[in-house]
C-alpha cells in the first residue's frame, strides 16, 4: 500500500488461506452427506423395524430398586444404634 511517499507491506489472503471458509465448506458437505445417509433406503421395510416398548415399566422398576436399597441402608444403620 502506498500513500504519498509512505509505503506499507501487507499480506493478502488467497482463497486457500481462508480456514473459516474451508471449515464452512466442510460443514456443508458433511451435513449434506449426513442428510443423505439419514434417509431410509428403499429396500428397507420401515414396518419390519423392531419397535421399542414403553419406558415407564423400567422407570418403576428402577424407582422400586432404589427405594429398597435406601430402606435397607437405613434399616441396617438403625439396628446398630439400638
Buried (B, 14 or more C-beta within 10 A) or exposed (E): EEEEEEEEEEEEEEEEEEEEEEEEEEEEEEEEEEEEEEEEEEEEEEEEEEEEEEEEEEEEEEEEEEEEEEEEEEEEEEEEEE
